[in-house]
């Protein structure tokens, strides 16, 4: 990705529009020189019929970043910020699997996923607080899950880990023991593809090293 001249303004802060502890940890792992401000947003996550997985994650990540930009504007926060939004979904047979609303839904998702390959999409949006200019991109990773028995599924759901996870599993936690292999970026499955994010940040002259 090449820098865009209109973005070459001084950025004094990154704003992560997410309440996800996993995304906070991943951004922190980059060791950026800029301070990172966490701003959780209550964003409409409804999608239109017929949207592709790419449209879903790119549009929802953009909504999150733009919602954070509006919150900063309402607070009359004038600090030059680059706002980062992200959204992750699991896709199986063309169906988008979001976060389960209860244990039985989590078990049903895992029954579908076990022993099969699925895709994980994450969209990343960067929005400048000064003018609302946005850049959006995504990554996709294929995940092969091991065959699981009903007992294994029930025990995993009982741990509580699936509750806030798209597709009802977390590859960075106990869910890692259910994954046979992946093809693509591991961090994309966790919820924030770091290689993609670092390329996007470089467009704004924010470098990891």
QUIDAHU-V401703 format. One record per residue. RES is the residue in one letter. OMEGA is omega in degrees with one decimal (none if undefined). Layout:
RES/OMEGA  RES/OMEGA
This chain:
X/-178.9  X/178.2  X/175.6  X/-169.6  X/-177.6  X/-179.4  X/-173.3  X/174.4  X/-179.6  X/176.7  X/-175.0  X/-175.5  X/169.1  X/176.6  X/178.0  X/-177.4  X/-176.1  X/173.2  X/-176.5  X/177.0  X/179.2  X/179.9  X/176.1  X/-179.0  X/-178.4  X/177.1  X/179.3  X/-177.6  X/-179.6  X/177.5  X/-177.6  X/-179.5  X/-180.0  X/174.1  X/179.8  X/-180.0  X/-179.9  X/-178.8  X/-179.8  X/-178.5  X/174.9  X/-169.3  X/173.7  X/-178.5  X/175.6  X/-179.6  X/-179.1  X/176.2  X/177.7  X/177.0  X/175.0  X/175.7  X/178.7  X/178.0  X/-179.0  X/-173.8  X/-179.9  X/-179.4  X/-178.8  X/177.0  X/178.1  X/177.9  X/-178.9  X/-179.6  X/180.0  X/176.7  X/177.3  X/177.9  X/178.4  X/178.4  X/177.9  X/179.5  X/179.4  X/178.2  X/-176.0  X/177.1  X/-173.8  X/-177.9  X/-178.0  X/-172.8  X/168.7  X/-174.1  X/-178.5  X/173.7  X/-180.0  X/176.6  X/-176.6  X/175.2  X/172.9  X/-177.1  X/177.3  X/-179.5  X/179.3  X/179.6  X/176.7  X/178.6  X/-179.8  X/178.6  X/-179.3  X/179.4  X/178.1  X/-174.1  X/-177.7  X/176.8  X/177.4  X/179.0  X/-179.7  X/177.7  X/-177.4  X/174.9  X/179.1  X/-174.4  X/-172.4  X/177.8  X/-175.0  X/176.3  X/175.7  X/-179.8  X/172.8  X/179.0  X/171.2  X/173.9  X/177.8  X/177.9  X/174.3  X/-177.8  X/175.4  X/-179.2  X/-174.8  X/-174.9  X/178.2  X/179.4  X/-172.9  X/170.3  X/-176.5  X/177.6  X/-179.0  X/171.1  X/176.6  X/177.1  X/175.5  X/-177.8  X/175.4  X/-179.8  X/178.4  X/170.9  X/-178.3  X/175.7  X/176.1  X/-179.8  X/178.3  X/179.3  X/-178.9  X/-179.3  X/179.8  X/179.7  X/-179.8  X/177.1  X/-178.1  X/-176.6  X/-176.2  X/-167.5  X/-176.8  X/-176.2  X/172.5  X/-178.5  X/175.5  X/172.8  X/177.1  X/-176.1  X/-179.6  X/-179.0  X/179.4  X/178.3  X/179.0  X/-178.3  X/179.7  X/-176.5  X/179.9  X/179.6  X/175.3  X/175.0  X/-177.7  X/-174.5  X/177.2  X/-176.4  X/173.9  X/179.6  X/176.8  X/176.8  X/178.7  X/-178.3  X/-172.2  X/178.4  X/177.6  X/-178.9  X/-179.5  X/176.1  X/-179.9  X/178.4  X/-179.8  X/177.3  X/-179.6  X/-179.4  X/173.1  X/-171.9  X/178.6  X/174.7  X/none
